[in-house]
Amino acid sequence: MRLTDLAGQVDFVLAFAVVHEMPGVSRFFVEASEVLKPSGQLLLVEPRGHVTTAHFDAELQAAVKSRTYWDGPISAEAMPPC
C-alpha cells in the first residue's frame, strides 16, 4: 500500500516530536493533507528546547498552506522539555 492509496481516508494524523527533524517539512504537511478526510484532524506536538518559537510558527504556517484537500482543525502544542 502506498500513501496515495489512502487519499481522503484518514481521520487523524499525529506528528509527535518529529517535524523538527524533517528536512522537507512542507512535503510532510502536503502528504498529510492529501490523506486526511475533509474533516480530519492534524495534531502537531514539538518539544520546547529543541524548537524555537520562530521555527514552530514556521511549521504551523507550512501546515496551514498545505490545506488544499481538507479543512479540519490543526491543533498545535509546544510541550515542555523532558
C-alpha positions in Angstrom: 0.0 0.0 0.0 1.2 3.5 -0.9 0.3 6.7 0.9 -1.6 7.9 -2.2 -3.9 4.8 -1.8 -5.2 6.5 1.4 -6.2 9.8 -0.2 -9.0 11.3 1.8 -9.5 8.3 4.1 -7.5 9.2 7.3 -9.3 10.7 10.3 -6.3 11.8 12.3 -2.6 12.5 11.8 -0.3 12.8 14.8 3.2 14.4 14.4 4.7 14.0 17.8 8.2 15.5 18.2 9.3 14.6 14.7 8.6 17.5 12.4 11.6 19.5 13.6 13.8 16.5 12.3 12.3 16.5 8.8 14.3 18.3 6.1 11.2 18.8 3.9 8.5 19.8 6.4 6.3 21.3 3.7 6.2 18.0 1.9 5.1 16.2 5.1 2.2 18.6 5.5 1.2 18.3 1.9 1.2 14.5 2.2 -0.7 14.6 5.5 -3.3 16.9 3.9 -3.7 14.5 0.9 -4.6 11.5 3.1 -6.8 13.3 5.6 -10.6 13.3 5.2 -12.0 16.8 4.7 -12.9 16.9 8.4 -9.8 15.1 9.5 -7.5 16.4 12.2 -3.8 17.1 12.4 -2.1 17.3 15.8 1.4 18.8 15.8 3.4 18.5 19.0 7.0 19.7 19.3 9.4 19.8 22.3 10.3 23.1 23.7 14.0 23.5 23.8 14.5 21.6 20.5 12.4 24.0 18.5 12.4 27.8 18.7 9.2 29.7 18.7 10.0 31.0 15.2 10.6 27.5 13.9 7.4 26.3 15.5 5.5 29.2 13.9 7.0 28.3 10.6 5.9 24.7 10.9 2.4 25.9 11.6 2.4 28.2 8.6 3.6 25.3 6.4 0.7 23.2 7.8 -1.8 26.0 7.1 -0.5 26.4 3.5 -0.9 22.7 2.8 -4.7 22.8 3.5 -5.8 22.2 -0.1 -7.6 18.9 0.5 -9.0 19.2 4.0 -10.5 21.9 6.2 -10.4 20.2 9.5 -8.6 21.6 12.6 -4.9 21.9 13.2 -4.0 21.5 16.8 -0.5 22.5 18.0 1.3 22.2 21.2 4.8 23.0 22.3 5.5 20.5 25.1 7.8 21.2 28.0 11.3 19.7 27.8 11.9 16.3 29.4 
